[in-house]
Amino acid sequence: MKFRPLHDRVVVKRIEAEEKSAGGIIIPDAAKEKPSQGEVIAVGPGGRDESGKLIPIDLQLGDRVLFGKWSGTEVKIDGQELLIMKESDIMGVLANTSREKAA
């Protein structure tokens, strides 16, 4: 990817939802909600406080995150549909992601 987010922004790729319900019913595309989970694929350097000191972002590439339904701006980069959002729009990192597996 040839995109580098600025400041405290991150680029997230949505993780597609299951096509079947828990009971085995196939969900048509029109009835699916957009997933609120994604994988971080690019991270900016971080924000700055009032004194100008850099505050690094607490996310890393490959983190699986939860975000709000209306969070971020949808963009298409290199043929992929992605979301660009501020770090504060992300509610949390899901456990057992790449960072936890590596540790």
Secondary structure by P-SEA (a helix, b strand, c coil): ccccccccbbbbbbcccccccccccccccccccccccccccccccbbbcccbbbbbbccccccccccccccbbbbbccccbbbbbcccccccccccccccccc
